[in-house]
Amino acid sequence: MHSLVALLVVVSVFAVSFGNLVAGEVQHLRVSSVAELMRTTETVSTISPELMTVIHLDPEVYVLHDTYRINRSNLQIIASPGTKVILADHVNKPVVAIGSQEEVPSTTVESITISGVEIDGNKANQDFELDVDLPWIRNNGIDIRAAHRVVLDNVVVHDARSGGIVVSWGSSDIHVENSSFNDNFFDGVAYYDSERIYTTNTSMRNNQAAGISLDNDFRDSIFANCIVDGNGDVGIFMRFSQKIRFNGCAIQNSGSYAAFLSHDEGDNGVQDVVFSGCHFVNNNGGIKLASTDDNSKYNAVVSSVFRGNAQNGRLSIDDTEGAILHQSGNIVMP
């Protein structure tokens, strides 16, 4: 184990040699206690944001009494197997925040990586959905705002008081890989007002609302080989979104529709959304395109399998409200 003294020694070495460092060098910090972890938010500010800093987490349980905030660029957090970060009782804040938490972000961050960590939002022992100090912030497992080139790999987020992960405020080029967002109070993943988010080999299970929620001009993004299973409301909720692809995904056992596509109060619908090679199984309704052709166009489902979705009078594929859901090569079973 490395003590706080050891961490400070490492940082001191960096500080002494800082004048000799050049862009492209990598700084490494090792953490083995919650005090050390929270201190890194201060110590990395002494290192030029042009230099990549890598924080290595030893396999401990880190109980946070405040949000862990990443508000600088060029930072990696690499966790050893068995590392868990849990929000303490009654903190009522996000667990991890990437980017500005201003009401209207005035700065951006980029080149952030988090890998190998379990994040527990401890929803049973939180009191509110909103941050007690910043009421425009919801208490998500991971909250990403105005961030670019972010990678989340092998991350498990569960039991957040709001969503598992929420990406918003013009974020872009986000890669979510080999991860899971399960058992959260609202949605598993929610992406808003952002673009080029690539979500692959990821599960969204047993969230109380939707597995996936997309809205507010979300665009140019892909979900591939994902499992959306057992969510309390719809598997996928989508409106005001365009150029979205779902490739090889399984949407199953949803409390309502597998996928519900519609438009917002400003008649902004869904455009160029394609489901390809997906499985829709045992949902309370299959795909519902609840929109008109005026605001939702160029949407399709191809080479997909539907089974057990015709429940409570609902259809496996329902585009009866005016907009067309183009279909080709699907198999629809009872």
C-alpha positions in Angstrom: 0.0 0.0 0.0 1.1 3.5 -0.7 0.5 6.1 1.9 -0.4 9.7 1.5 3.2 10.5 2.3 4.2 8.4 -0.7 1.8 10.2 -2.9 3.1 13.6 -1.8 6.7 12.5 -2.4 5.8 11.5 -6.0 4.0 14.8 -6.6 7.0 16.7 -5.1 9.3 15.0 -7.5 7.1 16.1 -10.3 7.0 19.6 -9.0 10.8 19.8 -8.7 11.4 18.5 -12.2 8.4 20.3 -13.8 10.5 22.9 -15.5 12.4 20.2 -17.4 9.3 18.4 -18.7 8.1 18.8 -22.3 4.7 18.2 -23.9 4.1 14.5 -24.5 5.6 13.3 -21.2 3.3 11.3 -18.9 2.9 11.8 -15.2 1.9 8.8 -13.0 0.2 8.9 -9.6 -0.8 5.9 -7.5 -3.7 6.1 -5.1 -4.7 3.6 -2.3 -7.0 5.7 -0.1 -10.0 8.0 -0.5 -8.0 10.9 1.0 -5.3 10.4 -1.7 -8.0 10.1 -4.4 -9.7 13.3 -3.5 -6.3 15.1 -3.2 -5.5 14.2 -6.8 -8.1 16.8 -7.9 -5.8 19.4 -6.4 -2.4 17.9 -7.3 -3.1 17.5 -11.0 -3.8 21.2 -11.1 0.0 21.7 -10.5 0.8 19.8 -13.7 0.4 21.4 -17.1 -2.9 20.3 -18.7 -0.9 19.8 -21.9 0.8 16.8 -20.2 -1.1 13.5 -19.8 -1.5 12.5 -16.2 -2.3 8.9 -15.3 -3.9 8.0 -11.9 -3.6 4.4 -10.9 -6.2 3.2 -8.3 -5.2 0.3 -6.1 -8.0 -2.3 -5.5 -9.7 -0.6 -2.6 -13.2 0.5 -1.7 -13.3 4.4 -1.9 -16.2 5.9 -0.1 -16.8 9.4 -1.4 -18.3 12.3 0.7 -18.3 14.6 -2.4 -18.2 14.3 -6.2 -14.9 13.3 -7.7 -14.5 16.1 -10.3 -12.4 15.9 -13.5 -12.2 19.5 -14.7 -8.9 19.4 -16.7 -7.8 17.8 -19.9 -5.4 14.9 -20.6 -6.2 12.7 -17.6 -6.5 8.9 -17.3 -7.8 6.9 -14.3 -6.8 3.3 -14.5 -8.3 1.1 -11.8 -6.9 -2.3 -10.7 -9.4 -5.2 -10.7 -11.6 -5.1 -7.6 -11.6 -1.3 -7.3 -15.0 0.2 -6.2 -16.0 3.8 -5.7 -19.2 4.3 -3.7 -21.1 7.4 -2.7 -21.5 7.8 1.0 -25.0 8.0 2.6 -26.9 11.3 2.1 -24.3 13.0 0.0 -26.8 13.7 -2.8 -24.3 14.5 -5.6 -23.1 12.8 -8.7 -20.4 10.2 -8.0 -18.1 11.3 -10.9 -18.3 14.5 -12.9 -16.3 15.1 -16.1 -16.3 18.6 -17.3 -17.8 21.9 -16.1 -20.6 21.8 -13.5 -21.5 25.4 -14.1 -25.2 25.9 -14.9 -24.1 26.9 -18.4 -20.6 25.4 -19.1 -18.0 28.1 -20.1 -15.1 25.7 -20.5 -14.4 22.3 -22.1 -12.2 19.3 -21.2 -10.8 16.7 -23.6 -8.8 13.4 -23.7 -10.2 11.7 -20.6 -10.1 8.0 -19.9 -11.6 5.9 -17.1 -11.2 2.2 -17.0 -11.7 -0.8 -14.8 -13.8 0.7 -12.0 -17.1 -0.1 -10.3 -19.2 3.0 -9.4 -22.0 2.5 -6.8 -24.4 5.5 -6.5 -25.9 4.1 -3.3 -29.4 5.2 -4.3 -31.1 3.6 -1.4 -29.3 6.0 1.0 -29.6 9.2 -1.0 -32.5 11.7 -0.5 -32.8 13.7 -3.7 -32.3 13.4 -7.4 -30.7 16.9 -7.6 -27.3 18.0 -6.3 -27.9 19.8 -3.0 -25.5 22.6 -3.9 -26.0 22.7 -7.7 -29.7 22.1 -8.4 -29.2 22.0 -12.2 -27.0 18.9 -11.7 -28.6 15.5 -11.4 -27.1 12.9 -9.2 -25.8 10.5 -11.9 -23.2 7.8 -11.6 -21.1 9.6 -14.3 -22.1 13.1 -15.4 -20.3 14.3 -18.6 -20.8 17.9 -19.7 -19.0 19.8 -22.5 -16.3 17.1 -22.8 -14.6 15.7 -25.9 -12.6 12.6 -26.6 -13.7 10.6 -23.6 -13.2 6.9 -23.2 -15.0 4.7 -20.6 -13.8 1.1 -20.8 -14.8 -1.7 -18.5 -16.8 0.6 -16.2 -19.7 -0.7 -14.1 -22.2 1.9 -12.8 -25.1 0.9 -10.7 -27.6 2.3 -8.2 -27.3 5.9 -9.1 -30.0 8.2 -7.7 -30.7 9.5 -11.2 -29.1 8.1 -14.3 -26.2 5.7 -14.7 -24.4 7.9 -17.2 -25.6 11.2 -18.7 -23.7 13.0 -21.5 -24.8 16.5 -22.5 -23.9 20.1 -23.3 -22.3 19.6 -26.7 -20.0 16.7 -25.8 -18.5 14.7 -28.6 -16.3 11.8 -29.6 -17.2 9.7 -26.5 -16.4 6.0 -26.5 -18.3 3.7 -24.0 -17.0 0.2 -24.3 -17.3 -3.1 -22.4 -19.3 -1.5 -19.7 -22.6 -1.8 -17.8 -25.2 0.6 -16.4 -27.7 -1.3 -14.3 -30.2 -0.8 -11.5 -30.2 3.0 -11.6 -33.2 5.0 -10.4 -34.0 6.5 -13.8 -32.2 5.6 -17.1 -29.2 3.5 -17.7 -27.6 5.8 -20.3 -28.9 9.2 -21.4 -27.3 11.2 -24.2 -28.5 14.8 -25.0 -27.3 17.6 -27.2 -24.2 15.7 -28.1 -22.7 13.9 -31.1 -20.4 11.0 -32.1 -21.0 8.8 -29.1 -20.0 5.2 -29.8 -21.5 2.7 -27.3 -20.3 -0.9 -27.8 -20.5 -4.2 -26.0 -22.4 -2.6 -23.1 -25.4 -3.5 -21.1 -28.2 -1.5 -19.6 -30.2 -3.7 -17.3 -33.0 -3.3 -14.7 -33.1 0.5 -14.7 -36.3 1.8 -13.3 -37.0 4.0 -16.4 -35.4 3.5 -19.8 -32.3 1.5 -20.6 -31.3 4.2 -23.2 -32.7 7.7 -23.4 -31.8 10.0 -26.4 -33.1 13.6 -26.8 -32.3 17.3 -27.3 -30.6 17.2 -30.7 -28.6 14.0 -30.2 -26.9 12.9 -33.4 -24.4 10.9 -35.5 -23.9 8.0 -33.0 -23.8 4.2 -32.9 -24.9 1.5 -30.4 -23.4 -1.9 -31.3 -23.7 -5.3 -29.6 -25.5 -3.9 -26.6 -28.0 -5.6 -24.3 -30.9 -3.6 -23.1 -32.7 -5.9 -20.7 -35.4 -5.8 -18.0 -35.9 -2.0 -17.8 -39.0 -0.8 -16.0 -40.3 1.5 -18.8 -39.2 1.4 -22.4 -36.0 -0.2 -23.5 -35.1 2.8 -25.7 -36.7 6.2 -25.6 -35.8 8.6 -28.4 -36.9 12.0 -29.8 -35.2 15.0 -31.4 -32.4 12.7 -32.7 -30.8 12.0 -36.1 -28.4 9.7 -37.8 -28.4 7.0 -35.0 -27.5 3.4 -35.6 -28.4 0.3 -33.5 -26.3 -2.7 -34.8 -26.7 -6.2 -33.4 -28.4 -5.0 -30.2 -30.8 -7.1 -28.0 -33.7 -5.3 -26.5 -35.7 -7.5 -24.2 -38.1 -7.8 -21.3 -39.0 -4.1 -21.2 -41.9 -3.0 -19.0 -43.2 -1.0 -22.0 -42.1 -0.8 -25.7 -38.7 -2.1 -26.8 -38.2 1.2 -28.5 -40.4 4.3 -28.4 -39.6 7.0 -31.0 -41.5 10.3 -31.0 -41.1 14.1 -31.3 -40.8 16.9 -28.7 -43.0 19.9 -28.0 -41.3 21.7 -30.8 -42.1 18.9 -33.3 -38.5 17.8 -33.5 -38.7 14.2 -34.3 -36.3 11.3 -35.2 -34.5 11.3 -38.5 -32.4 8.6 -40.2 -32.6 6.1 -37.3 -31.8 2.5 -38.3 -32.0 -0.8 -36.4 -30.0 -3.5 -38.1 -29.6 -7.1 -37.0 -31.3 -6.5 -33.7 -33.4 -8.8 -31.5 -36.6 -7.6 -29.9 -37.8 -10.2 -27.4 -40.6 -10.3 -24.8 -41.2 -6.6 -24.6 -44.6 -5.0 -23.9 -44.7 -3.9 -27.5 -42.0 -3.8 -30.1 -41.0 -0.6 -32.0 -43.5 2.3 -31.8 -42.9 5.3 -34.1 -45.3 7.7 -32.5 -44.8 10.6 -34.9 -45.9 12.0 -38.2 -44.2 12.0 -41.5 -43.7 15.8 -41.2 -41.2 15.4 -38.3 -39.8 11.9 -38.5 -38.4 10.6 -41.7 -35.9 8.0 -43.1 -36.2 5.6 -40.3 -35.8 1.8 -40.8 -35.6 -1.6 -39.2 -33.8 -4.3 -41.2 -32.7 -7.9 -40.7 -34.0 -8.0 -37.2 -36.0 -10.6 -35.2 -39.2 -9.9 -33.2 -40.7 -12.4 -30.8 -43.1 -12.1 -27.9 -43.7 -8.4 -28.3 -47.4 -8.4 -29.3 -48.6 -7.9 -25.7 -51.7 -6.0 -24.5 -52.9 -5.2 -28.0 -49.5 -3.7 -29.0 -47.8 -4.5 -32.2 -44.3 -5.7 -32.9 -43.8 -2.9 -35.5 -46.1 0.1 -35.1 -45.9 3.1 -37.5 -49.6 3.8 -37.6 -49.4 7.5 -36.7 -48.2 8.7 -40.0 -44.4 8.4 -40.1 -43.0 5.4 -42.0 -40.7 2.9 -40.5 -39.2 1.2 -43.5 -38.7 -2.5 -43.2 -36.7 -5.2 -44.9 -35.7 -8.7 -44.1 -37.2 -8.9 -40.6 -38.6 -12.0 -38.9 -41.7 -11.4 -36.8 -42.9 -14.2 -34.6 -45.8 -14.3 -32.1 
